[in-house]
Amino acid sequence: MSPPLKLALVGHTNVGKTSLLRTLTRDVEFGEVSPRASTTRHVEGARLSVDGQALLELYDTPGLEDAIALLDYLERLDRPGERLDGPARLARFLEGSEARQRYEQEAKVLRQLLASDAGLYVIDVREPVLAKYRDELAVLTMCGRPLLPVLNFVASASHREGEWREALARLGLHALVAFDSVAPPEDGERRLYESLALLLERSRPQLQRLIEDHEAQRRTRRQAGQRLIAELLIDCAACRRSVAAQPLLEQAAVNELRAAIRQREQRCVEALLRLYAFRSSDAKAADLPLLDGRWGDDLFNPETLKQLGIKVGGGMAAGAATGVGVDLLVGGITLGAAAALGAVIGGSAQTLRNYGERLKGKLKGQRELTVDDAVLRLLALRQQQLLAALDKRGHAAMDAITLHAPQETLWRQGKLPAPLNVARAHPEWSSLNPGARLEEAERAEQVERLCSEIALQAVG
């Protein structure tokens, strides 16, 4: 078994070394990220493993603060008649008192790079190309270790990527990689590890394993996120509240439903954040508009009618099924139909056990409150937006994601996915309803179907 590849993250102070390491390790708690200079004062390490095998060790180092003076000092270390190479010159420097005093921070960086297989030279491409950076590279190359420049913050509108590429080429550094630690490109890690493999051919198998594991984990996270969204939507579509047809009671029930749906969405937000290893404060759902409820329609949706027809065929008299029952369902409740239906329900409680109470409630003036189709569509789009944002978000990002309502035309058009219409007729599928039965095979089947539709929308 090969030992893990050791990489030192080196560069000027405050260029995003810790930020890059957070993103590569998916650890928002690693080190300290701050706009203050010299935040990292000591070497800190992290390890990446696959199936229990350590493949890569990453070391965050302090920033180089005075490379110009250090380079001048190093060039004066040769004794008369000597012409030391880089590693020998650094060895002499590290043995001296200056490495423990004036250049203590720089000495920590050099010791770690010498103990590593290669270095990632992190560059903030928003900064102009200055002489101090060229001197840093001159000092670092004395270690005799391969250096891969990493162009950080390339997603910024004020980046100077072209200037940096030209400057690095003039120094003979043609292998480099652009990688934004706040908003990393989808193939960013693949390109980083492939670039390293060009410099460290013997480590190519380890780096390839990291690439494959990273991409497999990304697919798994995305599928798990789509399942969380599907569970949210099934929960909300199947949610049902019964309330007396009185304005005050209706408004109170609407407010309770609004709070329940809002809390359920926030639980989905928090679950997605945990899935992607972000903080609970990294995203917050804004208030949901248009949560005024739908009244009564679900009692007569096609899925309910289909199920009721199955129940009727199993026990109710054919005449009642094709007469009073159908007349009621398609024509609305009339006084005569209500009286006839009351008799049917009274004698057929077993057959109509899932719907009898609801029909009785209708006769007594009860109204059913459910979640509007537009709100379901809004929930779906907001959570898919969050999932897409998290999939592209680096773990060094500091700004919270705010979930706003998409434009009205986006979520009022088209039909709801079929699994949500099926869920309308199954209040027992919602964790927001009393007596929920969430382990039913049919519910699981509809969740899977909805997951597939969400995945197709994401691809489209």
MIFIVEX-482234 format. One line per field, with one value per residue (C-alpha): residue number from 1; residue in three letters; chain; x, y, z. Coordinates in steps of 0.25 Angstrom, whole numbers, always signed. Layout:
BEGIN
k: [NUM,...]
r: [ALA,...]
c: [A,...]
x: [X,...]
y: [Y,...]
z: [Z,...]
# end
This chain:
BEGIN
k: [1,2,3,4,5,6,7,8,9,10,11,12,13,14,15,16,17,18,19,20,21,22,23,24,25,26,27,28,29,30,31,32,33,34,35,36,37,38,39,40,41,42,43,44,45,46,47,48,49,50,51,52,53,54,55,56,57,58,59,60,61,62,63,64,65,66,67,68,69,70,71,72,73,74,75,76,77,78,79,80,81,82,83,84,85,86,87,88,89,90,91,92,93,94,95,96,97,98,99,100,101,102,103,104,105,106,107,108,109,110,111,112,113,114,115,116,117,118,119,120,121,122,123,124,125,126,127,128,129,130,131,132,133,134,135,136,137,138,139,140,141,142,143,144,145,146,147,148,149,150,151,152,153,154,155,156,157,158,159,160,161,162,163,164,165,166,167,168,169,170,171,172,173,174,175,176,177,178,179,180,181,182,183,184,185,186,187,188,189,190,191,192,193,194,195,196,197,198,199,200,201,202,203,204,205,206,207,208,209,210,211,212,213,214,215,216,217,218,219,220,221,222,223,224,225,226,227,228,229,230,231,232,233,234,235,236,237,238,239,240,241,242,243,244,245,246,247,248,249,250,251,252,253,254,255,256,257,258,259,260,261,262,263,264,265,266,267,268,269,270,271,272,273,274,275,276,277,278,279,280,281,282,283,284,285,286,287,288,289,290,291,292,293,294,295,296,297,298,299,300,301,302,303,304,305,306,307,308,309,310,311,312,313,314,315,316,317,318,319,320,321,322,323,324,325,326,327,328,329,330,331,332,333,334,335,336,337,338,339,340,341,342,343,344,345,346,347,348,349,350,351,352,353,354,355,356,357,358,359,360,361,362,363,364,365,366,367,368,369,370,371,372,373,374,375,376,377,378,379,380,381,382,383,384,385,386,387,388,389,390,391,392,393,394,395,396,397,398,399,400,401,402,403,404,405,406,407,408,409,410,411,412,413,414,415,416,417,418,419,420,421,422,423,424,425,426,427,428,429,430,431,432,433,434,435,436,437,438,439,440,441,442,443,444,445,446,447,448,449,450,451,452,453,454,455,456,457,458,459,460]
r: [MET,SER,PRO,PRO,LEU,LYS,LEU,ALA,LEU,VAL,GLY,HIS,THR,ASN,VAL,GLY,LYS,THR,SER,LEU,LEU,ARG,THR,LEU,THR,ARG,ASP,VAL,GLU,PHE,GLY,GLU,VAL,SER,PRO,ARG,ALA,SER,THR,THR,ARG,HIS,VAL,GLU,GLY,ALA,ARG,LEU,SER,VAL,ASP,GLY,GLN,ALA,LEU,LEU,GLU,LEU,TYR,ASP,THR,PRO,GLY,LEU,GLU,ASP,ALA,ILE,ALA,LEU,LEU,ASP,TYR,LEU,GLU,ARG,LEU,ASP,ARG,PRO,GLY,GLU,ARG,LEU,ASP,GLY,PRO,ALA,ARG,LEU,ALA,ARG,PHE,LEU,GLU,GLY,SER,GLU,ALA,ARG,GLN,ARG,TYR,GLU,GLN,GLU,ALA,LYS,VAL,LEU,ARG,GLN,LEU,LEU,ALA,SER,ASP,ALA,GLY,LEU,TYR,VAL,ILE,ASP,VAL,ARG,GLU,PRO,VAL,LEU,ALA,LYS,TYR,ARG,ASP,GLU,LEU,ALA,VAL,LEU,THR,MET,CYS,GLY,ARG,PRO,LEU,LEU,PRO,VAL,LEU,ASN,PHE,VAL,ALA,SER,ALA,SER,HIS,ARG,GLU,GLY,GLU,TRP,ARG,GLU,ALA,LEU,ALA,ARG,LEU,GLY,LEU,HIS,ALA,LEU,VAL,ALA,PHE,ASP,SER,VAL,ALA,PRO,PRO,GLU,ASP,GLY,GLU,ARG,ARG,LEU,TYR,GLU,SER,LEU,ALA,LEU,LEU,LEU,GLU,ARG,SER,ARG,PRO,GLN,LEU,GLN,ARG,LEU,ILE,GLU,ASP,HIS,GLU,ALA,GLN,ARG,ARG,THR,ARG,ARG,GLN,ALA,GLY,GLN,ARG,LEU,ILE,ALA,GLU,LEU,LEU,ILE,ASP,CYS,ALA,ALA,CYS,ARG,ARG,SER,VAL,ALA,ALA,GLN,PRO,LEU,LEU,GLU,GLN,ALA,ALA,VAL,ASN,GLU,LEU,ARG,ALA,ALA,ILE,ARG,GLN,ARG,GLU,GLN,ARG,CYS,VAL,GLU,ALA,LEU,LEU,ARG,LEU,TYR,ALA,PHE,ARG,SER,SER,ASP,ALA,LYS,ALA,ALA,ASP,LEU,PRO,LEU,LEU,ASP,GLY,ARG,TRP,GLY,ASP,ASP,LEU,PHE,ASN,PRO,GLU,THR,LEU,LYS,GLN,LEU,GLY,ILE,LYS,VAL,GLY,GLY,GLY,MET,ALA,ALA,GLY,ALA,ALA,THR,GLY,VAL,GLY,VAL,ASP,LEU,LEU,VAL,GLY,GLY,ILE,THR,LEU,GLY,ALA,ALA,ALA,ALA,LEU,GLY,ALA,VAL,ILE,GLY,GLY,SER,ALA,GLN,THR,LEU,ARG,ASN,TYR,GLY,GLU,ARG,LEU,LYS,GLY,LYS,LEU,LYS,GLY,GLN,ARG,GLU,LEU,THR,VAL,ASP,ASP,ALA,VAL,LEU,ARG,LEU,LEU,ALA,LEU,ARG,GLN,GLN,GLN,LEU,LEU,ALA,ALA,LEU,ASP,LYS,ARG,GLY,HIS,ALA,ALA,MET,ASP,ALA,ILE,THR,LEU,HIS,ALA,PRO,GLN,GLU,THR,LEU,TRP,ARG,GLN,GLY,LYS,LEU,PRO,ALA,PRO,LEU,ASN,VAL,ALA,ARG,ALA,HIS,PRO,GLU,TRP,SER,SER,LEU,ASN,PRO,GLY,ALA,ARG,LEU,GLU,GLU,ALA,GLU,ARG,ALA,GLU,GLN,VAL,GLU,ARG,LEU,CYS,SER,GLU,ILE,ALA,LEU,GLN,ALA,VAL,GLY]
c: [A,A,A,A,A,A,A,A,A,A,A,A,A,A,A,A,A,A,A,A,A,A,A,A,A,A,A,A,A,A,A,A,A,A,A,A,A,A,A,A,A,A,A,A,A,A,A,A,A,A,A,A,A,A,A,A,A,A,A,A,A,A,A,A,A,A,A,A,A,A,A,A,A,A,A,A,A,A,A,A,A,A,A,A,A,A,A,A,A,A,A,A,A,A,A,A,A,A,A,A,A,A,A,A,A,A,A,A,A,A,A,A,A,A,A,A,A,A,A,A,A,A,A,A,A,A,A,A,A,A,A,A,A,A,A,A,A,A,A,A,A,A,A,A,A,A,A,A,A,A,A,A,A,A,A,A,A,A,A,A,A,A,A,A,A,A,A,A,A,A,A,A,A,A,A,A,A,A,A,A,A,A,A,A,A,A,A,A,A,A,A,A,A,A,A,A,A,A,A,A,A,A,A,A,A,A,A,A,A,A,A,A,A,A,A,A,A,A,A,A,A,A,A,A,A,A,A,A,A,A,A,A,A,A,A,A,A,A,A,A,A,A,A,A,A,A,A,A,A,A,A,A,A,A,A,A,A,A,A,A,A,A,A,A,A,A,A,A,A,A,A,A,A,A,A,A,A,A,A,A,A,A,A,A,A,A,A,A,A,A,A,A,A,A,A,A,A,A,A,A,A,A,A,A,A,A,A,A,A,A,A,A,A,A,A,A,A,A,A,A,A,A,A,A,A,A,A,A,A,A,A,A,A,A,A,A,A,A,A,A,A,A,A,A,A,A,A,A,A,A,A,A,A,A,A,A,A,A,A,A,A,A,A,A,A,A,A,A,A,A,A,A,A,A,A,A,A,A,A,A,A,A,A,A,A,A,A,A,A,A,A,A,A,A,A,A,A,A,A,A,A,A,A,A,A,A,A,A,A,A,A,A,A,A,A,A,A,A,A,A,A,A,A,A,A,A,A,A,A,A,A,A,A,A,A,A,A,A,A,A,A,A,A,A,A,A,A,A,A,A,A,A,A,A,A,A,A,A,A,A]
x: [+0,+6,+8,-2,+3,+7,+3,+7,-2,+7,+7,+6,-2,-18,-18,-29,-20,-29,-41,-36,-33,-48,-53,-44,-48,-62,-60,-65,-59,-45,-35,-40,-44,-43,-40,-29,-15,-7,-19,-12,+0,+4,+3,-10,-13,-24,-25,-34,-37,-44,-50,-41,-28,-21,-18,-15,-10,-12,-4,-9,+3,+5,+6,+19,+20,+34,+39,+47,+56,+57,+62,+72,+77,+77,+86,+96,+97,+108,+122,+134,+136,+123,+111,+100,+88,+74,+72,+86,+84,+71,+77,+87,+76,+67,+79,+81,+76,+68,+59,+55,+53,+51,+47,+40,+27,+34,+43,+30,+26,+39,+40,+26,+29,+42,+35,+24,+23,+19,+13,+0,+4,-9,-11,-21,-23,-31,-17,-7,+5,+16,+31,+29,+21,+32,+42,+33,+33,+48,+49,+39,+46,+59,+52,+53,+38,+28,+20,+6,+0,-14,-22,-32,-44,-45,-60,-58,-61,-48,-39,-26,-25,-18,-7,-4,-4,+6,+15,+15,+19,+31,+36,+35,+22,+13,+5,-6,-20,-32,-40,-49,-50,-63,-70,-62,-65,-72,-59,-50,-44,-43,-34,-26,-23,-20,-11,-4,-3,+5,+16,+15,+13,+16,+4,-6,-13,-16,-20,-29,-36,-39,-45,-54,-58,-61,-70,-77,-80,-85,-95,-99,-101,-109,-118,-120,-124,-134,-140,-141,-148,-158,-161,-164,-173,-181,-182,-188,-197,-203,-205,-220,-227,-242,-248,-262,-267,-266,-257,-250,-247,-243,-233,-227,-226,-219,-209,-206,-204,-195,-186,-186,-182,-172,-166,-166,-158,-148,-146,-143,-133,-126,-125,-119,-109,-105,-104,-94,-87,-90,-95,-109,-108,-103,-117,-130,-144,-151,-166,-175,-185,-199,-201,-216,-220,-229,-243,-250,-245,-237,-249,-252,-239,-237,-228,-239,-250,-242,-240,-254,-258,-250,-256,-270,-268,-264,-276,-286,-298,-296,-309,-304,-290,-295,-307,-306,-290,-287,-297,-292,-277,-279,-291,-288,-296,-310,-321,-327,-313,-308,-320,-318,-303,-305,-312,-301,-290,-298,-299,-285,-275,-266,-266,-264,-255,-245,-255,-267,-263,-259,-272,-279,-271,-275,-290,-287,-281,-267,-256,-243,-231,-219,-207,-209,-203,-195,-189,-184,-178,-171,-166,-160,-153,-148,-142,-136,-130,-124,-119,-112,-106,-100,-95,-86,-83,-69,-68,-60,-72,-77,-89,-103,-111,-125,-136,-146,-158,-156,-163,-178,-178,-168,-177,-191,-189,-191,-196,-192,-184,-193,-188,-193,-207,-207,-202,-214,-223,-214,-213,-207,-194,-191,-183,-191,-204,-208,-206,-196,-192,-179,-174,-185,-179,-188,-183,-169,-172,-177,-165,-156,-165,-164,-149,-147,-155,-147,-134,-139,-143,-129,-123,-132]
y: [+0,+13,+24,+36,+47,+60,+74,+87,+99,+111,+125,+139,+143,+144,+138,+127,+115,+111,+114,+105,+94,+95,+93,+81,+75,+79,+84,+98,+97,+95,+106,+121,+129,+144,+156,+159,+157,+145,+138,+124,+124,+109,+97,+90,+77,+69,+55,+50,+35,+25,+12,+14,+16,+30,+35,+50,+59,+74,+84,+98,+107,+121,+132,+137,+151,+157,+148,+160,+161,+146,+144,+155,+148,+134,+139,+144,+130,+125,+125,+130,+119,+112,+111,+104,+99,+102,+91,+92,+107,+105,+95,+105,+116,+106,+103,+118,+127,+136,+124,+124,+140,+149,+139,+129,+129,+126,+115,+108,+108,+104,+92,+87,+88,+81,+70,+69,+62,+75,+89,+96,+111,+118,+131,+142,+146,+158,+164,+170,+163,+169,+166,+160,+149,+146,+146,+136,+126,+128,+124,+113,+106,+105,+94,+85,+81,+81,+94,+95,+109,+110,+122,+125,+134,+133,+135,+149,+160,+167,+155,+157,+143,+146,+154,+143,+133,+141,+144,+129,+125,+135,+128,+114,+110,+105,+95,+102,+101,+111,+107,+117,+112,+120,+115,+104,+99,+86,+79,+87,+76,+67,+77,+80,+65,+62,+74,+68,+55,+61,+66,+54,+42,+31,+37,+36,+24,+30,+43,+35,+28,+42,+47,+35,+35,+50,+49,+37,+44,+56,+47,+41,+54,+60,+47,+48,+63,+60,+50,+60,+69,+58,+55,+69,+70,+57,+62,+75,+70,+60,+69,+72,+80,+79,+92,+97,+107,+119,+131,+132,+117,+116,+127,+121,+108,+115,+121,+108,+101,+112,+110,+95,+96,+107,+99,+86,+94,+99,+84,+81,+93,+88,+74,+78,+87,+75,+66,+76,+78,+93,+101,+102,+117,+116,+116,+121,+120,+133,+134,+126,+135,+130,+120,+122,+108,+100,+97,+84,+80,+68,+60,+58,+57,+45,+37,+38,+35,+23,+18,+20,+12,+1,+1,+2,-10,-18,-16,-5,-8,-5,+4,+13,+14,+18,+26,+35,+33,+37,+48,+54,+54,+60,+69,+74,+73,+75,+74,+61,+55,+58,+51,+39,+39,+39,+26,+20,+24,+19,+6,+5,+10,-2,+0,+15,+15,+25,+34,+33,+43,+53,+52,+53,+66,+71,+69,+76,+88,+85,+90,+83,+91,+86,+93,+100,+95,+108,+106,+92,+97,+108,+99,+89,+101,+107,+94,+90,+104,+102,+88,+93,+105,+95,+86,+98,+104,+104,+101,+114,+123,+132,+138,+131,+126,+133,+126,+135,+132,+130,+138,+135,+130,+119,+112,+114,+108,+93,+81,+76,+63,+51,+46,+59,+57,+43,+48,+57,+45,+39,+48,+36,+39,+52,+54,+66,+58,+50,+35,+37,+24,+27,+13,+9,+2,+11,+24,+19,+16,+30,+37,+29,+34,+48,+47,+43,+54,+64,+58,+60,+74,+77,+71,+79]
z: [+0,-4,+6,+5,-4,+4,-2,+5,+2,+1,-3,+1,+13,+11,-3,+1,+5,+17,+8,-3,+8,+14,+0,-3,+10,+10,+24,+28,+41,+37,+41,+41,+29,+31,+23,+33,+29,+35,+40,+40,+49,+49,+40,+40,+33,+28,+21,+10,+10,+1,+7,+19,+11,+13,-1,+1,+13,+11,+20,+22,+24,+29,+19,+13,+18,+14,+2,-3,+9,+11,-3,-2,+11,+5,-6,+4,+11,+1,+7,-1,-12,-10,-20,-12,-19,-13,-3,+2,+4,+11,+20,+25,+27,+35,+44,+47,+57,+47,+44,+58,+59,+48,+37,+47,+38,+25,+32,+36,+21,+16,+26,+22,+7,+8,+16,+5,-9,-15,-13,-17,-19,-16,-24,-22,-36,-32,-28,-38,-41,-32,-30,-16,-23,-32,-20,-13,-25,-25,-10,-11,-24,-15,-8,-20,-20,-31,-30,-36,-37,-33,-38,-27,-28,-43,-42,-37,-47,-44,-46,-54,-58,-72,-65,-56,-66,-74,-62,-58,-72,-72,-59,-66,-59,-70,-62,-54,-50,-48,-36,-28,-14,-12,-25,-30,-44,-46,-51,-42,-34,-45,-53,-40,-38,-52,-53,-40,-47,-58,-48,-40,-49,-38,-31,-42,-37,-24,-30,-40,-28,-22,-35,-36,-21,-22,-34,-28,-15,-23,-30,-17,-11,-22,-22,-7,-9,-19,-10,+1,-8,-13,+2,+5,-7,-4,+11,+6,-5,+4,+16,+19,+30,+33,+38,+41,+30,+39,+35,+48,+49,+34,+36,+48,+41,+29,+38,+45,+31,+27,+39,+37,+22,+25,+36,+27,+17,+26,+31,+17,+15,+28,+23,+10,+17,+26,+14,+7,+21,+22,+34,+37,+36,+21,+15,+20,+13,+11,+15,+5,-3,-7,+4,+5,+3,-6,-2,-4,-18,-13,-9,-23,-30,-40,-30,-19,-29,-34,-20,-16,-28,-24,-10,-16,-25,-12,-4,-8,-16,-31,-31,-20,-27,-40,-35,-23,-21,-35,-35,-23,-27,-41,-38,-24,-11,-12,-1,-7,-10,+4,+10,+1,+3,+18,+18,+9,+18,+30,+24,+18,+28,+25,+10,+11,+23,+17,+11,+20,+30,+20,+13,+26,+29,+15,+19,+33,+26,+28,+19,+15,+15,+6,+0,-13,-26,-28,-14,-17,-30,-22,-12,-23,-30,-18,-12,-26,-27,-13,-17,-30,-21,-11,-22,-27,-14,-8,+7,+8,+4,+15,+10,+13,+2,+1,-5,-12,-20,-35,-45,-45,-59,-55,-45,-50,-63,-67,-59,-46,-46,-45,-32,-25,-30,-25,-12,-11,-8,+2,+15,+22,+14,+20,+33,+35,+37,+50,+49,+37,+31,+24,+21,+11,-2,-11,-4,-6,-21,-23,-16,-26,-37,-33,-30,-45,-50,-41,-47,-61,-59,-53,-65,-74]
# end
